[in-house]
Amino acid sequence: MIGNGDPSLIHHTTADGKPRSIDDCPVRLSIQNNIMQRVSEDLFWRKDGSSFPVEYVTSPLCSEGKAAVGL
């Protein structure tokens, strides 16, 4: 994922197999809303299609003007 900040690469499907809306992605919301997100139960997906449980915190990296520039 180096050089590609697109969370849909690892966060595209919910545990019940439904596609995850980009509007429902905590990683994306963290960047868009410039807020920290703490997620205690979620899934990330590997390139081979298998998934694994995750617990994570996202916190935006901000420029001097307070705009989120990454995680």
PyMOL Python script that loads the backbone (N, CA, C, O; Angstrom):
from pymol import cmd

cmd.read_pdbstr("""\
ATOM      1  N   MET A   1       0.812  -1.205   0.000  1.00  0.00           N
ATOM      2  CA  MET A   1       0.000   0.000   0.000  1.00  0.00           C
ATOM      3  C   MET A   1       0.852   1.263   0.000  1.00  0.00           C
ATOM      4  O   MET A   1       0.311   2.367   0.050  1.00  0.00           O
ATOM      5  N   ILE A   2       2.153   1.123  -0.054  1.00  0.00           N
ATOM      6  CA  ILE A   2       3.003   2.303  -0.081  1.00  0.00           C
ATOM      7  C   ILE A   2       2.632   3.152  -1.291  1.00  0.00           C
ATOM      8  O   ILE A   2       2.592   2.665  -2.421  1.00  0.00           O
ATOM      9  N   GLY A   3       2.365   4.422  -1.037  1.00  0.00           N
ATOM     10  CA  GLY A   3       2.014   5.343  -2.112  1.00  0.00           C
ATOM     11  C   GLY A   3       0.556   5.311  -2.502  1.00  0.00           C
ATOM     12  O   GLY A   3       0.147   6.058  -3.391  1.00  0.00           O
ATOM     13  N   ASN A   4      -0.248   4.464  -1.864  1.00  0.00           N
ATOM     14  CA  ASN A   4      -1.671   4.395  -2.180  1.00  0.00           C
ATOM     15  C   ASN A   4      -2.451   4.495  -0.883  1.00  0.00           C
ATOM     16  O   ASN A   4      -2.486   3.539  -0.108  1.00  0.00           O
ATOM     17  N   GLY A   5      -3.076   5.634  -0.635  1.00  0.00           N
ATOM     18  CA  GLY A   5      -3.813   5.865   0.597  1.00  0.00           C
ATOM     19  C   GLY A   5      -5.279   5.505   0.513  1.00  0.00           C
ATOM     20  O   GLY A   5      -6.073   5.971   1.331  1.00  0.00           O
ATOM     21  N   ASP A   6      -5.660   4.684  -0.458  1.00  0.00           N
ATOM     22  CA  ASP A   6      -7.059   4.330  -0.655  1.00  0.00           C
ATOM     23  C   ASP A   6      -7.471   3.214   0.297  1.00  0.00           C
ATOM     24  O   ASP A   6      -7.048   2.072   0.113  1.00  0.00           O
ATOM     25  N   PRO A   7      -8.297   3.516   1.323  1.00  0.00           N
ATOM     26  CA  PRO A   7      -8.675   2.483   2.284  1.00  0.00           C
ATOM     27  C   PRO A   7      -9.531   1.372   1.684  1.00  0.00           C
ATOM     28  O   PRO A   7      -9.648   0.304   2.285  1.00  0.00           O
ATOM     29  N   SER A   8     -10.135   1.596   0.512  1.00  0.00           N
ATOM     30  CA  SER A   8     -10.978   0.560  -0.076  1.00  0.00           C
ATOM     31  C   SER A   8     -10.166  -0.669  -0.492  1.00  0.00           C
ATOM     32  O   SER A   8     -10.750  -1.716  -0.772  1.00  0.00           O
ATOM     33  N   LEU A   9      -8.839  -0.568  -0.539  1.00  0.00           N
ATOM     34  CA  LEU A   9      -8.007  -1.731  -0.855  1.00  0.00           C
ATOM     35  C   LEU A   9      -8.068  -2.781   0.245  1.00  0.00           C
ATOM     36  O   LEU A   9      -7.965  -3.975  -0.038  1.00  0.00           O
ATOM     37  N   ILE A  10      -8.231  -2.360   1.481  1.00  0.00           N
ATOM     38  CA  ILE A  10      -8.241  -3.307   2.602  1.00  0.00           C
ATOM     39  C   ILE A  10      -9.545  -3.277   3.395  1.00  0.00           C
ATOM     40  O   ILE A  10      -9.706  -4.047   4.342  1.00  0.00           O
ATOM     41  N   HIS A  11     -10.467  -2.410   3.028  1.00  0.00           N
ATOM     42  CA  HIS A  11     -11.640  -2.138   3.855  1.00  0.00           C
ATOM     43  C   HIS A  11     -12.882  -2.013   2.978  1.00  0.00           C
ATOM     44  O   HIS A  11     -13.635  -1.048   3.110  1.00  0.00           O
ATOM     45  N   HIS A  12     -13.104  -2.973   2.090  1.00  0.00           N
ATOM     46  CA  HIS A  12     -14.134  -2.854   1.063  1.00  0.00           C
ATOM     47  C   HIS A  12     -15.408  -3.638   1.325  1.00  0.00           C
ATOM     48  O   HIS A  12     -16.416  -3.405   0.659  1.00  0.00           O
ATOM     49  N   THR A  13     -15.387  -4.569   2.287  1.00  0.00           N
ATOM     50  CA  THR A  13     -16.518  -5.454   2.515  1.00  0.00           C
ATOM     51  C   THR A  13     -16.750  -5.612   4.015  1.00  0.00           C
ATOM     52  O   THR A  13     -15.796  -5.677   4.791  1.00  0.00           O
ATOM     53  N   THR A  14     -18.014  -5.673   4.421  1.00  0.00           N
ATOM     54  CA  THR A  14     -18.347  -5.861   5.832  1.00  0.00           C
ATOM     55  C   THR A  14     -18.240  -7.344   6.199  1.00  0.00           C
ATOM     56  O   THR A  14     -18.059  -8.183   5.318  1.00  0.00           O
ATOM     57  N   ALA A  15     -18.349  -7.671   7.475  1.00  0.00           N
ATOM     58  CA  ALA A  15     -18.233  -9.051   7.946  1.00  0.00           C
ATOM     59  C   ALA A  15     -19.313  -9.957   7.368  1.00  0.00           C
ATOM     60  O   ALA A  15     -19.095 -11.157   7.202  1.00  0.00           O
ATOM     61  N   ASP A  16     -20.480  -9.385   7.059  1.00  0.00           N
ATOM     62  CA  ASP A  16     -21.557 -10.207   6.493  1.00  0.00           C
ATOM     63  C   ASP A  16     -21.501 -10.281   4.961  1.00  0.00           C
ATOM     64  O   ASP A  16     -22.435 -10.781   4.334  1.00  0.00           O
ATOM     65  N   GLY A  17     -20.417  -9.788   4.359  1.00  0.00           N
ATOM     66  CA  GLY A  17     -20.220  -9.924   2.915  1.00  0.00           C
ATOM     67  C   GLY A  17     -20.772  -8.800   2.065  1.00  0.00           C
ATOM     68  O   GLY A  17     -20.664  -8.843   0.839  1.00  0.00           O
ATOM     69  N   LYS A  18     -21.364  -7.791   2.692  1.00  0.00           N
ATOM     70  CA  LYS A  18     -21.921  -6.671   1.934  1.00  0.00           C
ATOM     71  C   LYS A  18     -20.825  -5.660   1.607  1.00  0.00           C
ATOM     72  O   LYS A  18     -19.925  -5.442   2.418  1.00  0.00           O
ATOM     73  N   PRO A  19     -20.890  -5.041   0.431  1.00  0.00           N
ATOM     74  CA  PRO A  19     -19.907  -3.997   0.105  1.00  0.00           C
ATOM     75  C   PRO A  19     -19.988  -2.847   1.106  1.00  0.00           C
ATOM     76  O   PRO A  19     -21.080  -2.432   1.494  1.00  0.00           O
ATOM     77  N   ARG A  20     -18.840  -2.340   1.518  1.00  0.00           N
ATOM     78  CA  ARG A  20     -18.799  -1.213   2.449  1.00  0.00           C
ATOM     79  C   ARG A  20     -18.840   0.080   1.641  1.00  0.00           C
ATOM     80  O   ARG A  20     -18.052   0.274   0.716  1.00  0.00           O
ATOM     81  N   SER A  21     -19.752   0.943   1.998  1.00  0.00           N
ATOM     82  CA  SER A  21     -19.844   2.255   1.367  1.00  0.00           C
ATOM     83  C   SER A  21     -18.640   3.097   1.774  1.00  0.00           C
ATOM     84  O   SER A  21     -18.236   3.080   2.937  1.00  0.00           O
ATOM     85  N   ILE A  22     -18.068   3.827   0.830  1.00  0.00           N
ATOM     86  CA  ILE A  22     -16.946   4.715   1.139  1.00  0.00           C
ATOM     87  C   ILE A  22     -17.368   5.752   2.178  1.00  0.00           C
ATOM     88  O   ILE A  22     -16.539   6.245   2.943  1.00  0.00           O
ATOM     89  N   ASP A  23     -18.670   6.083   2.202  1.00  0.00           N
ATOM     90  CA  ASP A  23     -19.185   7.049   3.172  1.00  0.00           C
ATOM     91  C   ASP A  23     -19.241   6.470   4.585  1.00  0.00           C
ATOM     92  O   ASP A  23     -19.403   7.216   5.551  1.00  0.00           O
ATOM     93  N   ASP A  24     -19.108   5.142   4.714  1.00  0.00           N
ATOM     94  CA  ASP A  24     -19.186   4.456   6.000  1.00  0.00           C
ATOM     95  C   ASP A  24     -17.812   3.999   6.489  1.00  0.00           C
ATOM     96  O   ASP A  24     -17.722   3.260   7.470  1.00  0.00           O
ATOM     97  N   CYS A  25     -16.764   4.421   5.830  1.00  0.00           N
ATOM     98  CA  CYS A  25     -15.418   3.969   6.160  1.00  0.00           C
ATOM     99  C   CYS A  25     -14.796   4.884   7.225  1.00  0.00           C
ATOM    100  O   CYS A  25     -14.595   6.070   6.960  1.00  0.00           O
ATOM    101  N   PRO A  26     -14.488   4.366   8.416  1.00  0.00           N
ATOM    102  CA  PRO A  26     -13.902   5.203   9.461  1.00  0.00           C
ATOM    103  C   PRO A  26     -12.585   5.860   9.052  1.00  0.00           C
ATOM    104  O   PRO A  26     -12.294   6.980   9.472  1.00  0.00           O
ATOM    105  N   VAL A  27     -11.793   5.171   8.239  1.00  0.00           N
ATOM    106  CA  VAL A  27     -10.532   5.753   7.782  1.00  0.00           C
ATOM    107  C   VAL A  27     -10.804   6.989   6.936  1.00  0.00           C
ATOM    108  O   VAL A  27     -10.193   8.035   7.151  1.00  0.00           O
ATOM    109  N   ARG A  28     -11.703   6.877   5.992  1.00  0.00           N
ATOM    110  CA  ARG A  28     -12.062   8.003   5.131  1.00  0.00           C
ATOM    111  C   ARG A  28     -12.704   9.130   5.943  1.00  0.00           C
ATOM    112  O   ARG A  28     -12.410  10.303   5.711  1.00  0.00           O
ATOM    113  N   LEU A  29     -13.578   8.783   6.893  1.00  0.00           N
ATOM    114  CA  LEU A  29     -14.234   9.801   7.720  1.00  0.00           C
ATOM    115  C   LEU A  29     -13.220  10.575   8.558  1.00  0.00           C
ATOM    116  O   LEU A  29     -13.378  11.775   8.784  1.00  0.00           O
ATOM    117  N   SER A  30     -12.189   9.885   9.010  1.00  0.00           N
ATOM    118  CA  SER A  30     -11.146  10.543   9.789  1.00  0.00           C
ATOM    119  C   SER A  30     -10.473  11.645   8.977  1.00  0.00           C
ATOM    120  O   SER A  30     -10.237  12.743   9.482  1.00  0.00           O
ATOM    121  N   ILE A  31     -10.167  11.348   7.722  1.00  0.00           N
ATOM    122  CA  ILE A  31      -9.537  12.341   6.845  1.00  0.00           C
ATOM    123  C   ILE A  31     -10.511  13.461   6.499  1.00  0.00           C
ATOM    124  O   ILE A  31     -10.172  14.640   6.601  1.00  0.00           O
ATOM    125  N   GLN A  32     -11.726  13.088   6.089  1.00  0.00           N
ATOM    126  CA  GLN A  32     -12.700  14.093   5.651  1.00  0.00           C
ATOM    127  C   GLN A  32     -13.109  15.047   6.756  1.00  0.00           C
ATOM    128  O   GLN A  32     -13.259  16.247   6.524  1.00  0.00           O
ATOM    129  N   ASN A  33     -13.292  14.513   7.969  1.00  0.00           N
ATOM    130  CA  ASN A  33     -13.807  15.328   9.071  1.00  0.00           C
ATOM    131  C   ASN A  33     -12.721  15.808  10.027  1.00  0.00           C
ATOM    132  O   ASN A  33     -13.010  16.493  11.008  1.00  0.00           O
ATOM    133  N   ASN A  34     -11.470  15.449   9.739  1.00  0.00           N
ATOM    134  CA  ASN A  34     -10.341  15.881  10.548  1.00  0.00           C
ATOM    135  C   ASN A  34     -10.526  15.499  12.020  1.00  0.00           C
ATOM    136  O   ASN A  34     -10.320  16.310  12.923  1.00  0.00           O
ATOM    137  N   ILE A  35     -10.927  14.220  12.236  1.00  0.00           N
ATOM    138  CA  ILE A  35     -11.166  13.730  13.592  1.00  0.00           C
ATOM    139  C   ILE A  35     -10.507  12.360  13.775  1.00  0.00           C
ATOM    140  O   ILE A  35     -10.246  11.652  12.802  1.00  0.00           O
ATOM    141  N   MET A  36     -10.245  12.000  15.019  1.00  0.00           N
ATOM    142  CA  MET A  36      -9.745  10.679  15.343  1.00  0.00           C
ATOM    143  C   MET A  36     -10.916   9.697  15.343  1.00  0.00           C
ATOM    144  O   MET A  36     -12.017  10.034  15.780  1.00  0.00           O
ATOM    145  N   GLN A  37     -10.674   8.498  14.857  1.00  0.00           N
ATOM    146  CA  GLN A  37     -11.680   7.429  14.890  1.00  0.00           C
ATOM    147  C   GLN A  37     -11.078   6.243  15.642  1.00  0.00           C
ATOM    148  O   GLN A  37      -9.948   5.846  15.360  1.00  0.00           O
ATOM    149  N   ARG A  38     -11.813   5.677  16.589  1.00  0.00           N
ATOM    150  CA  ARG A  38     -11.390   4.474  17.306  1.00  0.00           C
ATOM    151  C   ARG A  38     -12.387   3.375  16.954  1.00  0.00           C
ATOM    152  O   ARG A  38     -13.588   3.523  17.177  1.00  0.00           O
ATOM    153  N   VAL A  39     -11.882   2.273  16.404  1.00  0.00           N
ATOM    154  CA  VAL A  39     -12.737   1.166  15.961  1.00  0.00           C
ATOM    155  C   VAL A  39     -12.295  -0.093  16.712  1.00  0.00           C
ATOM    156  O   VAL A  39     -11.135  -0.496  16.624  1.00  0.00           O
ATOM    157  N   SER A  40     -13.226  -0.713  17.450  1.00  0.00           N
ATOM    158  CA  SER A  40     -12.857  -1.862  18.273  1.00  0.00           C
ATOM    159  C   SER A  40     -13.105  -3.197  17.579  1.00  0.00           C
ATOM    160  O   SER A  40     -12.481  -4.193  17.946  1.00  0.00           O
ATOM    161  N   GLU A  41     -13.998  -3.254  16.586  1.00  0.00           N
ATOM    162  CA  GLU A  41     -14.261  -4.501  15.867  1.00  0.00           C
ATOM    163  C   GLU A  41     -14.477  -4.196  14.402  1.00  0.00           C
ATOM    164  O   GLU A  41     -15.422  -3.496  14.039  1.00  0.00           O
ATOM    165  N   ASP A  42     -13.600  -4.722  13.555  1.00  0.00           N
ATOM    166  CA  ASP A  42     -13.727  -4.519  12.120  1.00  0.00           C
ATOM    167  C   ASP A  42     -12.939  -5.614  11.405  1.00  0.00           C
ATOM    168  O   ASP A  42     -12.311  -6.454  12.049  1.00  0.00           O
ATOM    169  N   LEU A  43     -12.975  -5.601  10.090  1.00  0.00           N
ATOM    170  CA  LEU A  43     -12.223  -6.546   9.269  1.00  0.00           C
ATOM    171  C   LEU A  43     -11.401  -5.785   8.250  1.00  0.00           C
ATOM    172  O   LEU A  43     -11.856  -4.790   7.687  1.00  0.00           O
ATOM    173  N   PHE A  44     -10.203  -6.252   8.020  1.00  0.00           N
ATOM    174  CA  PHE A  44      -9.405  -5.799   6.888  1.00  0.00           C
ATOM    175  C   PHE A  44      -9.230  -7.012   5.978  1.00  0.00           C
ATOM    176  O   PHE A  44      -9.330  -8.158   6.417  1.00  0.00           O
ATOM    177  N   TRP A  45      -8.970  -6.739   4.711  1.00  0.00           N
ATOM    178  CA  TRP A  45      -8.912  -7.792   3.697  1.00  0.00           C
ATOM    179  C   TRP A  45      -7.533  -7.862   3.059  1.00  0.00           C
ATOM    180  O   TRP A  45      -6.909  -6.841   2.772  1.00  0.00           O
ATOM    181  N   ARG A  46      -7.073  -9.089   2.842  1.00  0.00           N
ATOM    182  CA  ARG A  46      -5.793  -9.324   2.176  1.00  0.00           C
ATOM    183  C   ARG A  46      -5.984  -9.392   0.662  1.00  0.00           C
ATOM    184  O   ARG A  46      -7.103  -9.531   0.169  1.00  0.00           O
ATOM    185  N   LYS A  47      -4.897  -9.294  -0.047  1.00  0.00           N
ATOM    186  CA  LYS A  47      -4.915  -9.363  -1.505  1.00  0.00           C
ATOM    187  C   LYS A  47      -5.502 -10.692  -1.999  1.00  0.00           C
ATOM    188  O   LYS A  47      -6.131 -10.737  -3.057  1.00  0.00           O
ATOM    189  N   ASP A  48      -5.296 -11.775  -1.234  1.00  0.00           N
ATOM    190  CA  ASP A  48      -5.796 -13.091  -1.652  1.00  0.00           C
ATOM    191  C   ASP A  48      -7.286 -13.287  -1.364  1.00  0.00           C
ATOM    192  O   ASP A  48      -7.832 -14.353  -1.649  1.00  0.00           O
ATOM    193  N   GLY A  49      -7.958 -12.257  -0.793  1.00  0.00           N
ATOM    194  CA  GLY A  49      -9.394 -12.324  -0.532  1.00  0.00           C
ATOM    195  C   GLY A  49      -9.755 -12.773   0.862  1.00  0.00           C
ATOM    196  O   GLY A  49     -10.933 -12.744   1.218  1.00  0.00           O
ATOM    197  N   SER A  50      -8.800 -13.186   1.664  1.00  0.00           N
ATOM    198  CA  SER A  50      -9.095 -13.566   3.043  1.00  0.00           C
ATOM    199  C   SER A  50      -9.129 -12.306   3.920  1.00  0.00           C
ATOM    200  O   SER A  50      -8.555 -11.271   3.582  1.00  0.00           O
ATOM    201  N   SER A  51      -9.815 -12.434   5.046  1.00  0.00           N
ATOM    202  CA  SER A  51      -9.949 -11.284   5.949  1.00  0.00           C
ATOM    203  C   SER A  51      -9.362 -11.625   7.304  1.00  0.00           C
ATOM    204  O   SER A  51      -9.096 -12.790   7.602  1.00  0.00           O
ATOM    205  N   PHE A  52      -9.159 -10.596   8.127  1.00  0.00           N
ATOM    206  CA  PHE A  52      -8.687 -10.791   9.487  1.00  0.00           C
ATOM    207  C   PHE A  52      -9.272  -9.692  10.370  1.00  0.00           C
ATOM    208  O   PHE A  52      -9.459  -8.564   9.914  1.00  0.00           O
ATOM    209  N   PRO A  53      -9.566 -10.018  11.647  1.00  0.00           N
ATOM    210  CA  PRO A  53     -10.155  -9.023  12.552  1.00  0.00           C
ATOM    211  C   PRO A  53      -9.124  -7.973  12.943  1.00  0.00           C
ATOM    212  O   PRO A  53      -7.940  -8.271  13.104  1.00  0.00           O
ATOM    213  N   VAL A  54      -9.596  -6.739  13.092  1.00  0.00           N
ATOM    214  CA  VAL A  54      -8.714  -5.639  13.482  1.00  0.00           C
ATOM    215  C   VAL A  54      -9.382  -4.745  14.512  1.00  0.00           C
ATOM    216  O   VAL A  54     -10.607  -4.649  14.589  1.00  0.00           O
ATOM    217  N   GLU A  55      -8.552  -4.107  15.283  1.00  0.00           N
ATOM    218  CA  GLU A  55      -8.922  -3.014  16.180  1.00  0.00           C
ATOM    219  C   GLU A  55      -7.909  -1.925  15.875  1.00  0.00           C
ATOM    220  O   GLU A  55      -6.705  -2.185  15.874  1.00  0.00           O
ATOM    221  N   TYR A  56      -8.380  -0.696  15.613  1.00  0.00           N
ATOM    222  CA  TYR A  56      -7.445   0.345  15.192  1.00  0.00           C
ATOM    223  C   TYR A  56      -7.938   1.737  15.556  1.00  0.00           C
ATOM    224  O   TYR A  56      -9.104   1.957  15.884  1.00  0.00           O
ATOM    225  N   VAL A  57      -6.994   2.659  15.482  1.00  0.00           N
ATOM    226  CA  VAL A  57      -7.284   4.075  15.683  1.00  0.00           C
ATOM    227  C   VAL A  57      -6.717   4.811  14.481  1.00  0.00           C
ATOM    228  O   VAL A  57      -5.571   4.587  14.089  1.00  0.00           O
ATOM    229  N   THR A  58      -7.522   5.691  13.897  1.00  0.00           N
ATOM    230  CA  THR A  58      -7.019   6.549  12.830  1.00  0.00           C
ATOM    231  C   THR A  58      -6.981   7.978  13.353  1.00  0.00           C
ATOM    232  O   THR A  58      -7.886   8.417  14.064  1.00  0.00           O
ATOM    233  N   SER A  59      -5.951   8.677  13.004  1.00  0.00           N
ATOM    234  CA  SER A  59      -5.793  10.064  13.410  1.00  0.00           C
ATOM    235  C   SER A  59      -5.194  10.826  12.234  1.00  0.00           C
ATOM    236  O   SER A  59      -4.114  10.471  11.762  1.00  0.00           O
ATOM    237  N   PRO A  60      -5.869  11.862  11.754  1.00  0.00           N
ATOM    238  CA  PRO A  60      -5.368  12.567  10.578  1.00  0.00           C
ATOM    239  C   PRO A  60      -4.078  13.331  10.859  1.00  0.00           C
ATOM    240  O   PRO A  60      -3.887  13.881  11.944  1.00  0.00           O
ATOM    241  N   LEU A  61      -3.209  13.355   9.872  1.00  0.00           N
ATOM    242  CA  LEU A  61      -2.022  14.209   9.903  1.00  0.00           C
ATOM    243  C   LEU A  61      -2.428  15.528   9.263  1.00  0.00           C
ATOM    244  O   LEU A  61      -2.955  15.543   8.151  1.00  0.00           O
ATOM    245  N   CYS A  62      -2.190  16.614   9.945  1.00  0.00           N
ATOM    246  CA  CYS A  62      -2.666  17.918   9.464  1.00  0.00           C
ATOM    247  C   CYS A  62      -1.514  18.808   9.026  1.00  0.00           C
ATOM    248  O   CYS A  62      -0.420  18.784   9.589  1.00  0.00           O
ATOM    249  N   SER A  63      -1.809  19.593   7.995  1.00  0.00           N
ATOM    250  CA  SER A  63      -0.836  20.585   7.554  1.00  0.00           C
ATOM    251  C   SER A  63      -0.895  21.778   8.484  1.00  0.00           C
ATOM    252  O   SER A  63      -1.708  21.807   9.408  1.00  0.00           O
ATOM    253  N   GLU A  64      -0.056  22.747   8.253  1.00  0.00           N
ATOM    254  CA  GLU A  64      -0.043  23.941   9.108  1.00  0.00           C
ATOM    255  C   GLU A  64      -1.386  24.668   9.088  1.00  0.00           C
ATOM    256  O   GLU A  64      -1.763  25.309  10.069  1.00  0.00           O
ATOM    257  N   GLY A  65      -2.102  24.567   7.980  1.00  0.00           N
ATOM    258  CA  GLY A  65      -3.413  25.210   7.871  1.00  0.00           C
ATOM    259  C   GLY A  65      -4.533  24.385   8.426  1.00  0.00           C
ATOM    260  O   GLY A  65      -5.701  24.716   8.221  1.00  0.00           O
ATOM    261  N   LYS A  66      -4.205  23.285   9.148  1.00  0.00           N
ATOM    262  CA  LYS A  66      -5.168  22.414   9.812  1.00  0.00           C
ATOM    263  C   LYS A  66      -5.935  21.496   8.876  1.00  0.00           C
ATOM    264  O   LYS A  66      -6.860  20.826   9.335  1.00  0.00           O
ATOM    265  N   ALA A  67      -5.604  21.423   7.575  1.00  0.00           N
ATOM    266  CA  ALA A  67      -6.267  20.498   6.668  1.00  0.00           C
ATOM    267  C   ALA A  67      -5.613  19.125   6.782  1.00  0.00           C
ATOM    268  O   ALA A  67      -4.390  19.024   6.881  1.00  0.00           O
ATOM    269  N   ALA A  68      -6.420  18.075   6.769  1.00  0.00           N
ATOM    270  CA  ALA A  68      -5.884  16.723   6.826  1.00  0.00           C
ATOM    271  C   ALA A  68      -5.147  16.414   5.525  1.00  0.00           C
ATOM    272  O   ALA A  68      -5.672  16.627   4.432  1.00  0.00           O
ATOM    273  N   VAL A  69      -3.933  15.914   5.661  1.00  0.00           N
ATOM    274  CA  VAL A  69      -3.128  15.581   4.484  1.00  0.00           C
ATOM    275  C   VAL A  69      -2.821  14.087   4.427  1.00  0.00           C
ATOM    276  O   VAL A  69      -2.201  13.633   3.465  1.00  0.00           O
ATOM    277  N   GLY A  70      -3.230  13.322   5.413  1.00  0.00           N
ATOM    278  CA  GLY A  70      -2.991  11.887   5.440  1.00  0.00           C
ATOM    279  C   GLY A  70      -3.271  11.335   6.809  1.00  0.00           C
ATOM    280  O   GLY A  70      -3.753  12.054   7.684  1.00  0.00           O
ATOM    281  N   LEU A  71      -2.973  10.046   7.011  1.00  0.00           N
ATOM    282  CA  LEU A  71      -3.200   9.380   8.292  1.00  0.00           C
ATOM    283  C   LEU A  71      -1.889   8.959   8.896  1.00  0.00           C
ATOM    284  O   LEU A  71      -1.866   8.379   9.981  1.00  0.00           O
TER     285      LEU A  71
END
""", "prot")
cmd.dss("prot")
cmd.show_as("cartoon", "prot")
cmd.util.cbc("prot")
cmd.orient("prot")
